[in-house]
């Protein structure tokens, strides 16, 4: 920084101290300017909170938001262009229904109904994905741009104006001790900054119809989502009612228990109390020297490296996650955040939630 720049910083600091501590009064800005500054400040706070609440509206589950944030970070680290989308709860419910519907089979009324409901839930998830995309493109992104560009630019102009005001007030108090030309230049710079800040605030407040348009786009996206959701659910409700009518009209099958096997009295010379002796086959016979077969247990690596033990089964839902079963010993390689670890199991690396495991040997600090 040049000598002139250092002097100017000293002047501003001295003036600020004299105002805060000594009670000195600085140059007052007009009421119209103060009113615009107040409105811009309110607008800035409103946009910031609306952005945060909109993201919560799209994905209410804070754990899913944290998981998505972690996955997006990992995608950026790996250089992946496409980030994973929100894990829609409707889609997860649909996958669960379809899986159990297939297990129950086509002969089960409940199984067929689960398949119908599961497909509809997956359609709802796709519609919700479309809502997310529309809201992000036409509402969140424009507001974020307003925060990152226009409002930040206004804050820059206001900060610059305050610095030039302090510089001008310091020199004004020392009028006669400093050259008149220096005082005149300080006044011109102060007035120039005031005009620039005033113009930028005026432009923002006068073009707020753009924010109304973005809000309208949000509502349009919501309406389209709910229209499609109602159509999907209406069709599902009709299918389920039709299945109920068809199932009610079918004749019920009576349950006929199988005839029990009767035991015949064996010959009196049998030594087992009259019951026929069980047949001993080659597969059921054994020698006294045979040992019982043991189920092989999971090998536990030496606990001389960071590791953890799985408390529950974990099924991966997204690329990059590491699946495991209860009791598995996982080698820890990295901690992504307070909720997620990175580790290795059977030569595979991936991410998994901390709540599913018990840390045996922590990562070095």
C-alpha positions in Angstrom: 0.0 0.0 0.0 1.3 3.5 -0.9 2.0 6.2 1.6 -1.1 8.1 0.5 -3.2 5.0 1.1 -1.8 4.5 4.6 -2.5 8.1 5.4 -6.1 7.7 4.2 -6.6 4.6 6.3 -5.2 6.4 9.3 -7.6 9.4 8.7 -10.6 7.0 8.5 -9.6 5.1 11.6 -9.0 8.3 13.6 -12.4 9.7 12.5 -14.2 6.5 13.4 -12.7 6.5 16.9 -13.6 10.1 17.5 -17.2 9.3 16.5 -17.5 6.1 18.5 -15.6 7.2 21.6 -15.5 11.0 21.5 -19.1 11.5 20.3 -18.1 13.5 17.3 -20.8 13.9 14.6 -20.1 13.0 11.0 -21.7 14.1 7.8 -25.4 13.1 7.8 -26.9 11.4 4.8 -30.4 12.6 3.7 -33.5 10.7 4.8 -34.3 9.4 1.4 -30.9 7.7 1.2 -31.4 6.2 4.7 -34.8 4.9 3.7 -33.5 3.2 0.6 -30.6 1.7 2.6 -33.1 0.3 5.1 -35.3 -1.2 2.4 -32.3 -2.8 0.7 -31.2 -4.3 4.0 -34.7 -5.8 4.5 -34.7 -7.1 1.0 -31.3 -8.7 1.5 -32.4 -10.5 4.7 -35.7 -11.6 3.0 -34.0 -13.1 0.0 -31.4 -15.0 2.1 -34.1 -16.6 4.4 -36.5 -17.4 1.6 -33.7 -19.2 -0.2 -32.9 -21.3 2.9 -36.6 -22.1 3.5 -37.2 -23.0 -0.1 -34.4 -25.6 0.0 -36.0 -27.0 3.2 -39.3 -27.1 1.4 -37.9 -29.1 -1.4 -36.0 -31.5 0.9 -37.5 -31.4 4.5 -35.2 -34.1 5.9 -32.1 -32.4 7.3 -30.2 -35.7 7.3 -30.9 -36.1 3.5 -29.8 -32.5 2.9 -26.5 -33.2 4.8 -26.1 -36.4 2.9 -26.7 -34.7 -0.4 -24.2 -31.9 0.5 -21.6 -34.6 1.3 -22.2 -36.4 -2.0 -22.0 -33.2 -4.0 -18.7 -32.4 -2.3 -17.4 -35.8 -3.1 -18.6 -35.4 -6.7 -16.7 -32.2 -7.0 -13.5 -33.8 -5.5 -13.7 -36.6 -8.0 -14.4 -34.2 -10.9 -17.8 -35.7 -11.7 -19.9 -33.3 -13.8 -23.3 -34.7 -12.7 -24.2 -34.4 -9.0 -26.7 -36.8 -7.5 -30.2 -35.5 -7.0 -32.3 -35.3 -3.9 -33.2 -38.8 -2.5 -37.0 -38.3 -2.8 -38.9 -40.1 0.0 -41.7 -41.1 -2.5 -39.1 -42.9 -4.6 -37.6 -44.7 -1.6 -41.2 -45.8 -0.5 -41.9 -47.0 -4.1 -38.8 -49.1 -4.3 -39.7 -50.7 -0.9 -43.2 -51.5 -2.1 -42.1 -53.0 -5.4 -39.5 -55.1 -3.7 -41.9 -56.7 -1.3 -44.6 -56.9 -3.9 -42.3 -59.1 -6.0 -41.5 -61.2 -3.0 -45.2 -61.9 -2.3 -45.8 -62.9 -5.9 -48.6 -62.5 -8.4 -50.9 -64.9 -6.5 -51.2 -62.4 -3.6 -53.7 -59.6 -3.8 -51.6 -57.5 -1.4 -48.5 -58.2 -3.5 -50.1 -56.9 -6.7 -51.5 -53.9 -4.9 -48.0 -53.1 -3.6 -46.6 -53.3 -7.1 -49.3 -50.8 -8.3 -48.6 -48.5 -5.4 -44.9 -48.7 -5.8 -45.0 -47.7 -9.4 -47.2 -44.8 -8.6 -44.8 -43.7 -5.8 -41.9 -43.8 -8.3 -43.9 -41.6 -10.7 -44.5 -39.2 -7.8 -40.8 -39.1 -7.2 -40.1 -38.2 -10.9 -42.7 -35.4 -10.7 -41.0 -34.2 -7.5 -37.7 -34.2 -9.3 -39.3 -32.0 -12.0 -40.5 -29.6 -9.4 -37.0 -29.4 -7.9 -35.5 -28.6 -11.3 -38.1 -26.0 -12.1 -37.8 -24.3 -8.7 -34.1 -24.3 -8.8 -33.8 -22.9 -12.4 -36.6 -20.3 -12.1 -36.6 -19.3 -8.5 -33.6 -20.3 -6.4 -30.9 -19.6 -9.0 -32.2 -16.0 -9.8 -32.5 -15.2 -6.1 -29.0 -16.6 -5.5 -27.7 -14.4 -8.3 -29.4 -11.4 -6.7 -27.6 -12.2 -3.5 -24.2 -12.9 -5.1 -24.2 -10.0 -7.5 -26.6 -7.1 -7.0 -26.9 -7.1 -3.2 -23.2 -7.7 -2.8 -22.4 -4.9 -5.2 -24.6 -2.5 -3.2 -22.9 -3.5 0.0 -19.5 -2.8 -1.6 -20.7 0.7 -2.7 -22.1 1.4 0.8 -18.8 0.3 2.5 -16.8 2.5 0.1 -19.2 5.4 0.8 -18.7 5.0 4.5 -14.9 5.0 4.1 -14.9 8.2 2.0 -17.3 9.9 4.4 -14.9 9.2 7.3 -12.0 10.5 5.2 -13.9 13.7 4.3 -15.0 14.4 7.9 -11.5 13.9 9.2 -10.2 16.5 6.7 -13.1 18.8 7.2 -12.3 19.0 10.9 -8.7 20.0 10.0 -9.7 22.6 7.5 -6.9 25.2 7.3 -4.3 22.7 8.4 -4.5 20.7 5.1 -4.6 22.0 1.5 -8.0 23.1 0.3 -7.5 21.0 -2.8 -7.2 17.9 -0.7 -10.4 18.7 1.1 -12.2 19.4 -2.2 -11.1 16.1 -3.6 -12.3 14.2 -0.5 -15.7 15.9 -0.9 -16.0 15.0 -4.5 -15.1 11.4 -3.9 -17.7 11.3 -1.0 -20.4 12.7 -3.2 -19.5 10.4 -6.1 -19.7 7.3 -3.9 -23.1 8.5 -2.5 -24.5 8.9 -6.0 -23.2 5.4 -7.1 -24.7 3.7 -4.0 -27.9 5.6 -4.3 -28.3 4.7 -8.0 -27.6 1.0 -7.4 -30.1 0.9 -4.5 -32.7 2.7 -6.6 -32.3 0.3 -9.5 -32.8 -2.7 -7.2 -35.9 -1.4 -5.5 -37.5 -0.2 -8.8 -37.0 -3.5 -10.5 -38.5 -5.7 -7.8 -41.1 -6.9 -10.4 -38.4 -9.4 -11.3 -38.6 -11.0 -7.9 -42.4 -11.1 -8.2 -42.0 -12.9 -11.5 -39.7 -15.4 -9.9 -42.2 -16.0 -7.1 -44.9 -16.6 -9.7 -42.6 -19.2 -11.3 -42.4 -21.0 -8.0 -46.1 -21.1 -7.6 -46.6 -22.3 -11.2 -44.1 -25.1 -10.6 -46.0 -26.1 -7.4 -49.4 -26.1 -9.2 -48.0 -28.3 -12.0 -46.6 -30.7 -9.5 -49.8 -31.0 -7.5 -51.9 -31.4 -10.7 -49.7 -34.3 -11.8 -49.6 -35.8 -8.3 -53.4 -35.7 -8.1 -53.7 -37.5 -11.5 -51.2 -40.2 -10.4 -53.0 -40.7 -7.1 -56.4 -40.8 -8.7 -55.3 -43.5 -11.1 -53.8 -45.5 -8.2 -56.9 -45.1 -6.1 -59.0 -46.4 -9.0 -56.7 -49.4 -9.5 -56.9 -50.3 -5.8 -60.7 -50.1 -5.7 -60.9 -52.2 -8.8 -58.7 -54.8 -7.2 -60.9 -54.8 -4.1 -64.0 -55.4 -6.1 -62.4 -58.2 -8.1 -61.1 -59.8 -4.9 -64.5 -59.5 -3.2 -66.3 -61.1 -6.3 -64.1 -64.2 -6.4 -65.3 -67.3 -4.5 -63.3 -67.9 -1.4 -61.2 -71.0 -1.4 -61.9 -73.2 1.6 -59.0 -74.5 3.6 -58.8 -78.3 3.7 -56.1 -79.6 6.0 -54.1 -82.5 4.7 -54.9 -85.9 6.3 -52.6 -86.7 9.2 -50.3 -89.7 8.9 -51.3 -92.6 11.2 -48.7 -94.5 13.2 -49.1 -98.3 13.1 -48.0 -100.4 15.9 -44.7 -102.0 15.2 -43.7 -105.5 16.1 -43.2 -106.2 19.8 -39.6 -107.1 19.4 -38.7 -103.5 18.4 -36.7 -101.8 21.2 -38.1 -98.4 20.7 -41.4 -98.7 22.5 -43.5 -99.7 19.5 -42.6 -96.9 17.1 -40.8 -97.7 13.9 -37.1 -97.1 14.1 -35.9 -94.2 12.0 -34.0 -95.1 8.9 -30.3 -94.4 8.9 -29.0 -93.2 5.6 -25.5 -92.6 4.4 -26.0 -88.9 4.7 -27.4 -89.1 8.3 -24.8 -91.5 9.7 -21.7 -90.3 11.4 -18.6 -91.7 13.1 -17.7 -90.9 16.7 -14.6 -89.2 15.5 -16.4 -86.7 13.3 -16.4 -83.1 14.4 -19.4 -80.7 14.1 -19.2 -78.4 11.2 -18.6 -74.7 12.1 -19.9 -71.8 10.2 -16.9 -69.7 9.1 -16.8 -66.4 11.0 -15.8 -63.1 9.5 -12.1 -62.5 9.9 -11.2 -59.6 12.0 -8.2 -57.6 10.9 -5.7 -56.7 13.6 -6.8 -53.6 15.4 -3.6 -51.7 14.8 -5.2 -49.4 12.3 -8.3 -47.1 12.3 -11.3 -49.4 12.1 -15.0 -49.7 13.1 -17.6 -52.5 13.5 -20.9 -52.5 11.7 -23.9 -52.4 14.1 -26.5 -52.8 11.4 -26.8 -53.8 7.7 -26.3 -50.8 5.4 -27.6 -50.9 1.8 -26.0 -48.3 -0.5 -28.5 -46.0 -2.2 -26.1 -43.7 -4.1 -22.9 -44.1 -6.1 -19.8 -44.0 -3.9 -21.5 -45.5 -0.8 -20.1 -48.7 0.9 -22.5 -51.5 1.7 -21.9 -53.9 4.6 -23.5 -56.3 7.0 -23.8 -56.3 10.8 -20.6 -57.5 12.4 -18.3 -56.5 9.5 -15.0 -54.8 10.4 -14.4 -51.8 8.2 -11.0 -50.1 7.8 -11.4 -46.3 8.3 -9.6 -44.1 5.8 -11.2 -40.6 6.2 -13.9 -38.7 8.0 -16.0 -36.7 5.6 -17.9 -34.7 8.2 -19.6 -35.3 11.6 -22.1 -37.8 10.1 -20.1 -39.7 7.4 -16.9 -41.8 7.2 -15.0 -43.2 4.3 -13.6 -46.7 4.6 -12.6 -50.0 2.9 -14.1 -53.5 3.1 -13.2 -56.5 1.0 -11.0 -54.2 -1.3 -13.9 -51.8 -2.0 -13.8 -48.1 -0.8 -16.9 -46.0 -0.2 -18.8 -43.8 2.2 -21.1 -44.8 5.0 -23.0 -43.1 7.9 -21.4 -42.9 11.4 -24.6 -44.0 13.1 -24.4 -47.5 11.6 -21.0 -48.4 13.1 -19.1 -48.5 16.4 -15.6 -47.1 16.1 -13.0 -49.5 17.5 -9.8 -47.6 16.6 -10.3 -43.9 15.8 -8.6 -42.0 13.1 -5.6 -40.1 14.2 -6.3 -36.5 15.0 
